[in-house]
Amino acid sequence: MTAPVQIRLDLSRPATQTVAVTISWTPVVHRQTFQLPVWTPGSYTVRDHVQHLHSLQLSCGDQNLQVRRLAPHQWICDLPDLSPLTLRYSLEARDLTVRTGLLDPDFASLCLAAVAMEIEGCRWSPHLLDVIAPDDWLVHLPLPRDRDGWTAADFDDLVDSPLHAGPFAAQQFSVSGRTHELVLIGAPPNAWPTQFLRDVERVCEATCRLMQTPPPAGDRYQLVLQLLEKGYGGLEHDHSAVLQFSWSSLATAKGYRQLLQLIGHEYLHQWNVRRLRPVEFLPYDYGQAVVSEGLWFAEGITSYFDLSLPMLAGCSDRLTLIKDLGEELSSVLMTPGRSIQSLADSAREAWVKLYKATPASRDTQVSYYRLGTAAAFCIDVRLRQCGHSLSELLRQLWATHGVAKRGFSRLEVLDALSRFNTALAAELEIWLDQPDSLPLSETVHCLGMRLDPVPMDHPDAGLMLQDRDGSVLVQRVTHQGPGQSSGLVVGDELIAVNGFRLRRSSELPGLLGGHASVAVTFSRRGLMRETQLFPDKGVDHWELSWDPGATPEQRSLRDRWFEIL
């Protein structure tokens, strides 16, 4: 084994919002390459972290060495001998997201995939980390620590360990007899709910019951929650998760439940996606986009179960679960792109579509999170009909592939499903490859429920508008909607309706009134034009509810489905 790689991160000047990085190692080859990851595992888009890097210098003792750039993120140097090397560079850290990095006088939040270089020949060597921080800051990392710093088993272990530092301490909580840490950054205006820590424990315990195992992270798990004015999301790691949530959302019962669902979602990722991983991600290739259709399983299955975890934890009820699931199914049905992009393609194209979506994207694409949730629902109900469940399927794949960290492909998923229901495995292939193929209405009916459209309470122009600098601009034109039929396109500026000036998008419904058609004056690239718009009564959303006429068989299946486990 090669000698350990030593890394030092200097956060001592937070007002500069710059992290000074020093990496020392003993090379094993005379032509040495090193690279900064171009993406962060768990967030499938090329982020080009190197855009924030400057002042790179490689030295051997007191001698600076000449390096050449092989690619925007990669360098090479021909070495005179195999003496120890030191690499220094600076990184601007001004981006507060879970997959990049921020350093300012309040705190540091660093995803190390955006910070640490991968040294050729040293990926599987131990990495020793030292952090220099302001005197009044505490440093939090989900890595073993001694008085000299933190130890990562290898490069993967290092960049999978988010760093947080600031004047905040960690709270301990217990899950299945394992000790975890909760790091809270920020606080709501009216303090945290008194039962919050207990609810976190209950949701994590419910996740362990779902998987019928203790947490794979054992005693080394760190949950970091950044409470912000605006924000929602999370990123999973082997031994931690970093979440962002809005304190204004936390003030409502629905918002609090969504936070618990987010916690459960990232906690379940310990099993599904971190260790039970699509085969294309074994091992990670940090230098390029890695296409995998398995993301529908990694995120769709996890998103489906996170809806029910608050109920399993005793923090919610069946009626609320139906409401939350209904909103997910409604989102799928309200996305025209579901008839264009298949579930498998949604996952494969994540790198260029989902993470680069615009308001107009929903007309040609669909989220593999939401469509994957709907597919998971259909799979679960079909399995319940033959005495099995999706949770049973997930546990089986965990036992055969997750425990051993074997990558899975479509074939492995279909093979596991075939053990329960051969016909369903064949159906799943259709659901994956053919757009708009999920039998949602039939599946809902099997449970003695209804999925009904709820009409808009105002005329629909088939447009999504944006107010900008006193102008009303078209952001999206609904596929086959009134706006598209009238010839309006994204970027058009709406000026007037039936001769009445339009100054804010909120005025449009009133100007449409009960008119069967209206004259719309608009500007396109500075030229004034006019068209006729024929508003219709569009669908606002879809609603999932009990069917009062459900048969005993349907109610019995529904009760079995509510068991979740």
N, C-alpha and C positions, 0 to 999 in steps of 0.2 A: 504494500500500500504506500502511496506517495505521502509526503509530509503534509500536515494540515495547512489549509489556506487561512491566513489571518486577515480579518477585515476590521477596520476602525471607521465608525461613523461619528463625525464631529457635528453636534447640534448646538454648540456653545454660543453661536451668534444667531439666535432665532429671528431677529429683526431683519437680517439679510435675506431670509427665506432661502438660504442656500445650505445644502448638506455637503460637507467636505468628506470625500471617501478616500481611504487608503487601503490597498490590498497588497499583501506580501505573500510570496510563495517561492518555492524552489522548483524551477521548471524541470521537465523530464524529456523535453524535445528541444532541438536547436532552432526550429522554426515555430515560434509561439504565436497562437492566435487567441483572441478573447473577444467576447461579444456581450452586449447588453440585450436582454430579452426584448423582443418587439411586441409581445403581448403578455397579458396576465392570465394565467390559468383560472377558469371560472368566468371569464369575460371574453367572449370569443370575437374579438375584432383586433386588428393590428393598430396598436396605439403609438408605436414609434416613440418609446420612452426616451430615446436618444436625443430627441429634439430639445430636451432640457439639460443636456450635458455640455460642459465646456472645460477648458483648461486641462485637457488630458496630457499626462506625462508619464513615461515609463523609464525607470532608472535601475541601474545595477551598481550598488554602492554609491559613489559620488558621481558616476557617469550617467548622463542622460542618453538614452538609446533612441534611434530613429525608428518610428513606426509608420506603417502604411495602412491606409484605409481600404479594406476589401469590399465593404458595403457600408451603407449609412450607419449600421449598428455594430460593425465588426472591424477589427484591426489585426495586423500581423507584424511580427518583428523577427528578424534573423539574429540569433544570439551568438556571441563569440564563444561562450561556454555555458555551463549549466549552474552558474552562480545564482544565489537568491535574487529575486526581482521585487521591485516595489512599483505599483501602479497608483497614480493619484489623479483624481478628477473632481470636479464640482458639479452638483446637480441643483437646479432651481426647483424648489418645492412649493408651488403656489396653487395646487389643484386638490381641493378637498373632496376626493371620491374614494371609494373603497378599493379601487384598483390602481391608484396612482399615489401621489404623496403631497403632504402639506407640512410646512414648518413655519410657525410664526410665534410671536411672543406669548401666546396663550398655550399652545401645545404643539406636539408633532404627531402626525399620523402618516406612516410610511408603509406602503406595500413594497416589500423588498425585491419583487420582480421588476420594479421600476428603478431600482437603486444599484443592485449588485451585479457585477460582471461574472459571466461564466467563463472560467479559464480552461482552455483545452487541455485535456489530460488530468484535470483535477475535479471533474464533476462529482465523482463518487468518493472523494476524499473528505474527511471532516473539515468543517469550516468553523473557526473560532471567531466570535464577534465581540468587539469592545465598543461601547457607546459613551461618548463624552456629551453630557447634557448639563444645562444650568443647575446650579447647586440646589435649588428648591424643587427640582423636578424628580419624579419617580419614573423609571423606565419599565415598561411592561412588554414582555415577549413570551410566547408559548414554547420556550426552549429551556432545557436544563441549564442551571446557572451555578457557577462557583464564584469565588472572590475575584477571579481573573476575567470573568465575563460569561458569555453564553456559548453553548456548543451545539452545532447542528451536525447531524450524521453525515450529510453531504450537501451539495448545492441545492438539490430539490428541497431538502428539509429547511434550508436557510430561506429561500425565496418564498416558501410556503408559510413563513412565520411573520405576520405583520407586527410592526413596531409602533407602540404608542408611548408617548412620554409627556409629562406635564405635572401640575400640582394636584394630582388626583390619585387616590389609592384604590386597590382592588378589594371587592367584597367576596367572601367565600360562600359557596352553596354546595349542596350535595345531591348527586343523582345516582341512584342505584349503588350507594355506598362509595361512590367516587367523588373526590373533591374537585370542584371547578372554581373558576374565578370569574366575577362579573366586574368589568371596568366601565363605569359610567362617565361619559364626557358631556357636560352640559346638564341642565335640569329644567323641568317644566315650570311655568310661572307659579303654579300652586303646589309645588312639591310632588314627589313621586307618590303614587297610590300606596297606601300602607301595606297592601298585600302583594306588591309587585314582585319582590324577590321570591315569595312563596309561589306565585303564579308561574314564574320562570321555571322553578324547580318542577312544578306539576306538569308543565308542557314538555319539559325534557324527559321526565319520568314516563309520560304517555308515549313519547317517541320510542323509548326503550321497550315498552310493552308491545308496541307495534312490531318492532323487530325481534322481540323475545331474546334480546341480548343486552348486557351492560354496554355503556358507550365505548366504542372502539378506541377513543382517545384516552381512556382510563382516567388517571388523576391529572393528566396534563391537558386541560381544556380551558380556553380563555374566551369568554364572550365579551366583545367590545361593542358598546352601544353609544353612538354619537347622536345626541339629541340637538337638532338644528331648527332654524326657523322654517326652512323648506328642505325637503329631501325624503327619499324612500329608496331602500335597496339594501342589498347585503352581498357579501362574498364569503364563500366557504373555504375552509382550510382543514388539513388533517387534524389539527389540534386547536382550532379556534374558528371564530366567525366574527366578521366586522359588519355592523349594521348601522344604517342611517335612518332616522325617523324624524318627522316633524312634530314639534311640541304642540302645535295647534291641533293636529289630528289626534294627539293623545288625549285631548280634553273630552272626546266623545266616546261613547260605549263602542261604536263601530271601529273607531280609530284604535282604541285599546286592544280590541280583539284582533285587528289587523297586525298590530305589533306582536302579539302572541303568536299569530300565524307565521309571521316573518321569522321569529325566533325558532319556531318549530321547523320551518322550512330549512333554515341553515343548519340546524342541529341534525336533521335527518340526512343532510348531505355528508355527514361523517360516514354513513353507510353507502348511500346511493350517490355516486359521482366521485367521491374522494378515494374510496377503496373498491367499490363495485363500479368500475370505470369503463367507458367505451374503449375498445381495443386500440383505436387510433391514438389514444393519449397515454400509451405505455411504451416507452417513457415519453414525457413531454418533449416536443421539439420547440425550443424557445425562439428559434430563428425565423420561423415562418408560420403562416396560417395552416392549421391542421383540420381538414374537413372530416366531419363525422356526423352521420345521420343519427347516431346514438344519443344526441342531445335531447331528442324528444322524450326518451326514456329517463334520462338523467334529470331533466327539469320538469317534464310533464307529469310523471309519476309523483315526484316530490311535491309539486304544486297541488296535485289532487289531494294528497294526504294532509298537507298543511291546513287545508280548510277544516278538517275534522279534529285536528289535535286539540284546540281549545275545548271542544265538547268532550273528548276523551279525558282531558285534564280536569273536567268538572267546572270549567269556566264559561261554558256556553250550553246550548241545548239543541235539540233536533230541529226546531223551527228556524233557528238562526242559521244552522248549517244549510238548510234548504234555501234560505235567502242568499247566502254567500255563494253556493253552487249555482243558483239561478243567475246571479250576476256574471259568473264566469261563462256559463253557456250563452247568455245573452250577448256577451262581448264577441263570442265566436260568430253567432248568427248575424250580428250587426257589422261584421267585417266582410265586405264583398270579395276580398282577396282569397277567402277560403275556397272559392270556386275556380281559382287560377293556380294557386300554389299548394302542392301536396304537403302533408305533414313531414315526410322524409326530406323533401326539398327545403322546407322551412328551416330544418335543422342544418342541412348541408350548406345553405346559403346565409347562415347567421353572420358570417364574417363580412358580407357585403350588403346585407339587407336589414336584419332586425336591429343591429346596433348602429345603423346609419339611416334609420327610418325618418321620413318626413310625414307631415299630416296627410299627404296624398298617398303614402305607401299602402295604407289599409285597403286601397282599391285593387291592389295586385299582389299583396302578400298577407300572411297571417302569422301570428306569434306561435312558435312551437311550445311556449309555456302554456298558453291558453288552449290552443288546439290539442296539445298533449294532455292537458287536464281533462278535456272533453273525451278524448280517446281512452284515458284511464278510467273514466266513469263508465263508458260503454263496456270496457273489458271487465271491470269489477262486477257489474250487474250480470253480464253473461256468465261469469264464473260462479256467481251466487246461485244462478239457476241450476247449476250442476253440482252444487254442494261444495264449491271451493270459493276462493276470493283472490283479489289482487294482492292483498297483504301476504297471503300464502305464497303466491308466485314470487313476490319480492324477496321473501325470506328464503325461498329455495335458491334463487339466484345468488343471494348473499352467501349461502352455505357452499355453493359449488364454485362461485367465481369471486365473490367479495372477500371472503376470509383469506383466500390465497392471493388476492390482488391480481386475479386473472382478468384480462380484458374480455369484454363481451361484444359480440356483433349481433346483427339481426338474426343470424342463424341460431345463436345460443338462446335468444329470447323466444324465438318461435319453437325451438325444441323443448324448452321448459314449459311453454304454454301448451304444447301438444300433449304433454303428460296429463293435463287436466281436461283439455277439450281440443281435439284435432280440428274440428270444423272452425272453431274460433281462431286458431292459428292461421288458417287459410284466409279468414275474413280480415284479420289484422294486416296481412300483406296488402289487401285492397285498400284498407283505411290509410296505410302508410303511403301508398303510391298514387292513389286516385284522389284528386281534389274533391271536396264536398261530398265525401262518401260515408261519413259517420251516421249511423242510424239513431240520431238523438231523440227524435219524437217517439220512435218505437221503444227505445230504452227507458225513457221517462214513463211511457205508458205501462211498461212491465211493473213499475213500482207503484202503480196507482196514483200517479201524479199527472199534472198538466203543464205544458209549456206553451204559453199564449202570448201573441204580440200585443203590446200596449201602444195605441196610436199617439202621435204627437198632439199636444193641445193647441197647436198653431200650424198654419200652412208651412209646408216644407219646400224650400227652394233647392234642396240638394247641394248646398254650399256650406263650406266651413270658412268663416271670415276672420280677419285679424284687423284690429285697430292699430294704425301706426302713423304717428305724426299728423293726426287729423284726417287721415285717409282710411278708407275701408277697402282692404285688399282680400282677394280670393286666395285662401290657403289650400283648399281642397275642393274638387268637384266630384260629387258622388257618382260612381259608375252607374250609367243608365238612369241617372236622376234628372230632374227638371233643368238644373243648371247646365248639365252636359248637353241636353237636347237643345238648349237655347244658344249653344256655341260659346259659352263662357269657359275660360281656362284659368289655371293657376297663375297668379300674378296680375290679373285684371283688377283695375280699381273701379269699384262701383260708385257712381256719382249721384244718380237720382233714380227714383221709382215713380212712374206715372207723373213725371215732372216735379216731384217733391224731393228736395235735397236730402241725401243720405250722408250723415256725418258720423254716425256710430253704428256698429254692427247690430247693437241691441234694438235699433229702430226698424230693422227690416221686417220682422213679423207683423208689426203694426201697419206698415205700408202695404204689405201683401194683403192684409185684411181678408175679406171673403171673395176677392177677385178671382175669377177663373183664369185670367191672364193679365199680365202687367207689362208695361214698357220699361225696360231697364236701360238707362244711359250709363255707359262705362268708358273707361280710357284704357287703351292697350298700347304700351310703349309711346305714350304721349298723344295718341290720336283718338279723338272722340268718336264713339260708335253707339249704336242702339240695337237692341234685340228684344224679342218677345219671350217672356218667361211664363210657363204654365205651372203654377204651384200645385202640389198634390198633398194628400194627407198621409204623411209618411209614418213609419214605425219608430217610436221613441226607444223602446227596449222590449225585451221578452221577459216574462215573469213565470217562475216555477212555483207551483202551488199544489196542495192536496187535491185529489179528485174525490169529491164526496160520494161518487158512485163506484169507488174502487171495490173490487171483489175480495173475498177472504184470501184467495191465493195471492193477489197483488199486495195486500196488506202484510201477509206473512213474509213475502220476499222483501218488502220494504223494511220490515223489522230486522231481518237477517242482514240486509245491507247496512243498516244503522249500527250494527255491531262493529264495523270497520276492521277490527283485529282479525 
